[in-house]
């Protein structure tokens, strides 16, 4: 009986060190986006970062992020902030793709 409880509580990695590898990949991607965002024009950087991050959203949260993207786009264009404006457009587009192609 105790063995069954231990088996349920123990997390199984796909392979040894998988979580460390995933953490290293995540940090490398964050540094890549930081470098890209700093070297590109504001509108392009905002679009790229928001689009890629928007693709990682769970399908059950799509409506909320879609509203946030539209709000950011409107406020960014009204305030003449290209990074916010194009980031909002990209976030809204990525949410439409997630809603269309990702199954919950």
Wavefront OBJ file of the C-alpha trace (Angstrom):
o trace
v 0.000 0.000 0.000
v 2.804 2.438 0.873
v 4.540 1.573 -2.385
v 1.452 2.573 -4.366
v 1.362 5.988 -2.640
v 5.075 6.540 -3.358
v 4.573 5.611 -7.012
v 1.742 8.153 -7.377
v 3.669 10.967 -5.658
v 6.903 10.472 -7.588
v 7.083 12.589 -10.720
v 8.369 10.802 -13.744
v 10.720 12.641 -16.046
v 10.653 11.718 -19.737
v 14.394 11.047 -19.401
v 16.973 11.805 -16.693
v 17.705 15.516 -16.575
v 14.737 16.508 -18.755
v 13.631 19.281 -16.423
v 17.149 20.751 -16.289
v 17.345 20.676 -20.072
v 13.951 22.374 -20.339
v 15.107 25.082 -17.919
v 18.291 25.670 -19.914
v 16.323 25.919 -23.159
v 13.903 28.374 -21.545
v 16.703 30.614 -20.296
v 18.430 30.494 -23.697
v 15.203 31.496 -25.458
v 14.653 34.340 -23.001
v 18.164 35.650 -23.683
v 17.603 35.328 -27.438
v 14.396 37.349 -27.233
v 16.110 39.920 -25.053
v 18.865 40.343 -27.643
v 16.397 40.447 -30.536
v 14.122 42.889 -28.761
v 17.024 45.216 -28.052
v 18.389 45.153 -31.595
v 15.188 45.445 -33.640
v 12.989 48.513 -34.146
v 10.328 48.885 -31.435
v 7.332 47.831 -33.536
v 9.030 44.722 -34.895
v 10.378 43.742 -31.479
v 6.976 44.171 -29.835
v 5.297 42.120 -32.548
v 7.846 39.293 -32.440
v 7.982 38.896 -28.681
v 4.219 39.168 -28.134
v 3.434 36.777 -30.983
v 5.770 34.028 -29.811
v 4.767 34.381 -26.159
v 1.096 34.459 -27.158
v 1.487 31.051 -28.780
v 2.306 29.558 -25.380
v -1.056 30.478 -23.819
v -3.409 27.708 -22.735
v -6.544 27.550 -24.912
v -8.807 28.087 -21.922
v -7.325 31.574 -21.399
v -7.533 32.664 -25.050
v -10.529 35.028 -24.617
v -8.764 36.979 -21.873
v -5.526 37.330 -23.811
v -7.453 38.253 -26.950
v -9.119 41.120 -25.073
v -5.743 42.154 -23.651
v -4.225 42.143 -27.139
v -6.983 44.275 -28.629
v -6.838 46.687 -25.683
v -3.050 46.966 -25.987
v -3.261 47.565 -29.721
v -5.862 50.312 -29.352
v -4.049 52.028 -26.492
v -0.684 51.684 -28.233
v -1.893 53.228 -31.474
v -3.726 55.994 -29.628
v -0.660 56.741 -27.511
v 1.740 56.433 -30.445
v 3.698 53.643 -28.809
v 4.671 51.268 -31.644
v 6.026 48.508 -29.413
v 2.804 48.295 -27.412
v 0.588 48.739 -30.470
v 2.184 46.059 -32.632
v 2.631 43.801 -29.615
v -1.113 43.999 -29.034
v -1.812 43.171 -32.673
v 0.549 40.197 -32.477
v -0.987 38.982 -29.230
v -4.472 39.096 -30.729
v -3.306 37.242 -33.862
v -1.523 34.586 -31.841
v -4.640 34.024 -29.754
v -6.700 33.511 -32.893
v -4.179 30.894 -34.025
v -4.217 29.177 -30.630
v -8.014 29.124 -30.609
v -8.110 27.685 -34.137
v -5.352 25.076 -33.999
v -4.680 24.077 -30.365
v -6.987 21.564 -28.729
v -7.623 21.900 -24.996
l 1 2 3 4 5 6 7 8 9 10 11 12 13 14 15 16 17 18 19 20 21 22 23 24 25 26 27 28 29 30 31 32 33 34 35 36 37 38 39 40 41 42 43 44 45 46 47 48 49 50 51 52 53 54 55 56 57 58 59 60 61 62 63 64 65 66 67 68 69 70 71 72 73 74 75 76 77 78 79 80 81 82 83 84 85 86 87 88 89 90 91 92 93 94 95 96 97 98 99 100 101 102 103 104
